[in-house]
Amino acid sequence: MAKIIRSQRASTSSVRSAPKKKPANAARLLPKRGAKKAAKRTVKSKPWTSEEVYEAFDRFRKANPEPKGELEHLNPYTLLVAVVLSAQATDAGVNKATRALFAVADTPDKMLELGEDKVRDYIKTIGLYRNKAENVIALSQKLIAEFGGEVPRTRAEIESLPGAGRKTANVVLNMAFGEHTMAVDTHVFRVGNRTGLAPGKTPLEVELGLEKVIPTEFMLHAHHWLILHGRYTCLARGPRCDVCLINDLCRWPEKTV
């Protein structure tokens, strides 16, 4: 007689135990990933006092009473062109290209006579030179058509020119016309944030912050001092805290004495 073998499946319960519920406050009990790092990033340093700001710029003035911009130019027009060409390029690289260019075209009329193709040849060592050559010709045309061939003296008018933005306008107004403007480039943006002098998420925030705290007597040269400080001392990588004029005033938590 054949032996009957019963299935073992029937003896195994098909009902699975319900998963244990997490306590209602479990999410609050578990630390959020990166919470400590985020907290450190959001900690704000103590704002500079007016006395500290004055002291910092007084030191800059004593060390370099008459700071100069490093873009070479012959007049307000060539300054305007040089600043437009300096976007995403070094001042040294722009100077190398514009020395020969400005020797033959130092006015809007001469630049138009030169033509876009030849302008392009002069500045081909500069990044984005094709677009920049086009902008130089276009802004020259607009200067002649709308401003009598002269560089306008208001921020809005300069910003209306092809290739010119707020930073360009501020540089031209300051260097060509002696206006107390604050041009915020990558160096000024870094210094304003790193030192805690005028922290901001955008160049405009930093610009307005600096204008608010810097005494009027320093404003003519302030952006030059900050640019030079960022370019040669408060470097993006490896800041030279050991030779920094304002090390003792700086709010950067990672600074070295």
C-alpha positions as CSV (number, residue, x, y, z in Angstrom):
1,M,0.0,0.0,0.0
2,A,1.4,3.3,-1.0
3,K,2.4,5.7,1.8
4,I,0.5,8.9,1.8
5,I,2.7,12.0,2.2
6,R,0.9,15.0,3.5
7,S,1.9,18.6,2.4
8,Q,3.7,20.5,5.1
9,R,2.4,23.8,3.8
10,A,-0.9,23.4,5.4
11,S,0.8,23.3,8.8
12,T,2.6,26.7,8.2
13,S,0.6,29.7,9.2
14,S,-0.1,32.0,6.3
15,V,-0.7,35.0,8.5
16,R,2.3,37.2,8.9
17,S,2.8,39.2,12.1
18,A,2.0,43.0,11.7
19,P,5.1,45.3,11.6
20,K,5.8,47.1,14.8
21,K,4.7,50.7,14.8
22,K,7.3,53.4,15.2
23,P,6.6,55.7,18.1
24,A,4.8,58.9,17.0
25,N,7.8,61.0,17.9
26,A,10.4,58.8,16.2
27,A,11.1,61.4,13.5
28,R,12.0,63.9,16.3
29,L,14.2,61.4,18.1
30,L,16.4,60.6,15.1
31,P,19.0,63.3,14.3
32,K,18.7,64.8,10.8
33,R,21.6,64.0,8.5
34,G,24.0,67.0,8.3
35,A,22.0,69.0,10.9
36,K,25.2,70.0,12.8
37,K,26.9,71.1,9.6
38,A,23.9,73.1,8.6
39,A,23.7,74.7,12.0
40,K,27.4,75.8,11.6
41,R,26.7,77.3,8.2
42,T,23.8,79.4,9.5
43,V,25.6,80.8,12.5
44,K,26.0,84.5,12.0
45,S,29.1,86.3,13.1
46,K,28.9,89.4,15.3
47,P,28.6,92.5,13.0
48,W,31.5,94.8,12.7
49,T,31.3,98.0,14.8
50,S,31.6,101.3,13.1
51,E,34.9,101.8,15.0
52,E,36.2,98.5,13.5
53,V,35.2,99.4,10.0
54,Y,36.9,102.7,10.3
55,E,40.0,101.1,11.6
56,A,40.2,98.6,8.8
57,F,39.9,101.2,6.0
58,D,42.3,103.5,7.8
59,R,44.8,100.7,7.7
60,F,44.2,100.2,4.0
61,R,44.6,103.9,3.4
62,K,47.9,104.1,5.3
63,A,49.3,101.1,3.4
64,N,48.1,102.3,0.0
65,P,46.9,106.0,0.0
66,E,46.1,106.1,-3.8
67,P,45.1,102.7,-5.0
68,K,44.6,102.3,-8.8
69,G,42.6,99.9,-10.9
70,E,44.7,97.5,-12.8
71,L,42.9,97.8,-16.1
72,E,44.9,100.0,-18.5
73,H,42.9,102.7,-20.3
74,L,43.3,106.1,-21.9
75,N,39.9,107.7,-21.3
76,P,36.4,106.9,-20.1
77,Y,35.6,105.2,-23.3
78,T,38.6,102.8,-23.3
79,L,37.9,102.2,-19.6
80,L,34.4,101.2,-20.5
81,V,35.6,98.8,-23.2
82,A,38.2,97.3,-21.0
83,V,35.7,96.6,-18.2
84,V,33.3,95.0,-20.7
85,L,36.2,92.8,-22.0
86,S,37.3,91.8,-18.4
87,A,34.2,89.7,-17.8
88,Q,35.5,86.1,-17.0
89,A,39.0,87.3,-17.8
90,T,42.0,88.6,-15.9
91,D,43.0,92.2,-16.0
92,A,46.5,91.1,-17.1
93,G,45.0,89.2,-20.1
94,V,42.8,92.2,-21.0
95,N,45.7,94.6,-20.8
96,K,47.8,92.5,-23.1
97,A,45.1,92.6,-25.8
98,T,43.9,96.2,-25.4
99,R,47.3,97.9,-25.5
100,A,47.4,97.4,-29.3
101,L,43.7,97.8,-29.7
102,F,43.5,101.2,-27.9
103,A,46.6,102.4,-29.8
104,V,44.4,102.4,-33.0
105,A,40.9,102.8,-31.6
106,D,40.4,105.0,-28.5
107,T,37.1,106.5,-29.5
108,P,33.7,105.0,-30.6
109,D,34.2,106.4,-34.1
110,K,37.6,104.8,-34.5
111,M,36.3,101.5,-33.1
112,L,33.5,101.4,-35.7
113,E,35.9,102.3,-38.4
114,L,38.1,99.4,-37.3
115,G,35.2,97.0,-37.6
116,E,34.1,93.9,-35.7
117,D,36.4,91.5,-37.6
118,K,39.5,93.4,-36.8
119,V,38.4,94.0,-33.2
120,R,38.0,90.3,-32.9
121,D,41.5,89.8,-34.1
122,Y,42.9,92.1,-31.5
123,I,41.1,90.5,-28.6
124,K,41.1,86.8,-29.6
125,T,43.3,85.9,-26.6
126,I,40.5,86.9,-24.3
127,G,37.7,84.5,-23.3
128,L,34.4,84.9,-25.2
129,Y,36.1,87.2,-27.6
130,R,33.5,86.8,-30.4
131,N,30.6,88.0,-28.3
132,K,32.8,90.7,-26.7
133,A,33.8,92.0,-30.1
134,E,30.2,92.2,-31.1
135,N,29.4,94.1,-27.8
136,V,32.2,96.5,-28.3
137,I,30.9,97.5,-31.7
138,A,27.3,97.6,-30.6
139,L,28.1,99.8,-27.5
140,S,30.2,102.1,-29.7
141,Q,27.2,102.5,-32.1
142,K,24.9,103.3,-29.2
143,L,27.3,105.8,-27.7
144,I,27.4,107.7,-31.0
145,A,23.6,107.4,-31.7
146,E,22.3,108.3,-28.2
147,F,25.1,109.9,-26.2
148,G,27.0,112.0,-28.7
149,G,30.0,109.6,-28.6
150,E,30.5,110.2,-24.9
151,V,30.3,107.8,-22.0
152,P,27.1,108.6,-20.0
153,R,27.4,109.5,-16.3
154,T,24.5,107.6,-14.8
155,R,24.3,104.0,-13.8
156,A,21.1,103.3,-15.7
157,E,22.5,104.7,-19.0
158,I,25.7,102.8,-18.8
159,E,23.8,99.6,-18.0
160,S,21.8,100.1,-21.1
161,L,24.9,99.6,-23.2
162,P,25.5,96.2,-24.8
163,G,27.8,94.0,-22.6
164,A,27.6,96.4,-19.6
165,G,26.1,95.5,-16.3
166,R,25.9,97.0,-12.8
167,K,29.5,96.2,-12.0
168,T,30.7,97.8,-15.2
169,A,28.7,100.9,-14.5
170,N,30.1,101.1,-11.0
171,V,33.7,100.8,-12.1
172,V,33.3,103.4,-14.8
173,L,31.4,105.9,-12.5
174,N,34.1,105.5,-9.9
175,M,37.3,105.5,-11.9
176,A,36.3,107.9,-14.7
177,F,34.0,110.3,-12.8
178,G,35.0,110.0,-9.2
179,E,31.6,108.7,-8.0
180,H,31.4,106.9,-4.6
181,T,30.3,103.6,-6.1
182,M,31.1,100.1,-5.0
183,A,31.9,97.6,-7.8
184,V,31.5,94.1,-6.5
185,D,33.5,91.5,-8.4
186,T,34.4,88.0,-7.3
187,H,37.1,89.4,-5.0
188,V,35.0,92.0,-3.2
189,F,32.2,89.4,-2.9
190,R,34.5,87.0,-1.2
191,V,36.1,89.6,1.1
192,G,32.7,91.0,2.1
193,N,31.4,87.6,3.0
194,R,34.5,85.9,4.5
195,T,35.4,88.8,6.8
196,G,31.8,89.4,7.8
197,L,32.1,93.0,6.8
198,A,29.1,92.9,4.5
199,P,27.8,89.3,4.1
200,G,25.3,88.7,1.3
201,K,24.0,86.0,-1.0
202,T,24.3,88.2,-4.1
203,P,26.7,90.8,-5.4
204,L,24.0,93.5,-5.0
205,E,23.5,92.5,-1.3
206,V,27.2,92.8,-0.7
207,E,27.4,96.1,-2.6
208,L,24.5,97.7,-0.6
209,G,26.0,96.3,2.7
210,L,29.4,97.8,2.0
211,E,27.9,101.2,1.1
212,K,26.0,101.1,4.3
213,V,28.9,100.5,6.7
214,I,31.9,102.2,4.9
215,P,32.5,105.8,6.0
216,T,32.1,108.4,3.2
217,E,35.7,109.5,3.5
218,F,36.9,106.0,2.3
219,M,34.3,105.4,-0.4
220,L,36.2,106.8,-3.4
221,H,39.0,104.1,-3.0
222,A,37.1,101.5,-1.0
223,H,36.4,99.1,-3.9
224,H,40.0,99.2,-5.0
225,W,41.3,98.4,-1.6
226,L,38.9,95.5,-1.3
227,I,39.7,94.2,-4.8
228,L,43.4,94.3,-4.1
229,H,42.9,92.7,-0.7
230,G,41.0,89.8,-2.3
231,R,43.4,89.5,-5.2
232,Y,46.6,89.4,-3.3
233,T,45.9,88.6,0.4
234,C,42.4,87.2,1.0
235,L,42.8,84.6,-1.7
236,A,40.0,82.1,-2.6
237,R,42.3,79.2,-1.8
238,G,45.0,79.6,0.9
239,P,44.3,83.1,2.2
240,R,47.4,84.8,3.5
241,C,46.1,85.5,7.0
242,D,49.7,85.9,8.3
243,V,50.2,89.1,6.3
244,C,46.6,90.4,6.4
245,L,46.2,94.0,7.6
246,I,42.8,93.3,9.2
247,N,43.4,89.8,10.6
248,D,42.5,90.9,14.2
249,L,39.2,92.4,13.0
250,C,38.2,89.6,10.6
251,R,35.2,87.4,11.6
252,W,36.3,84.4,9.5
253,P,36.2,81.4,11.9
254,E,39.0,79.6,10.0
255,K,41.5,82.4,9.9
256,T,45.0,81.9,11.3
257,V,46.9,84.5,13.3
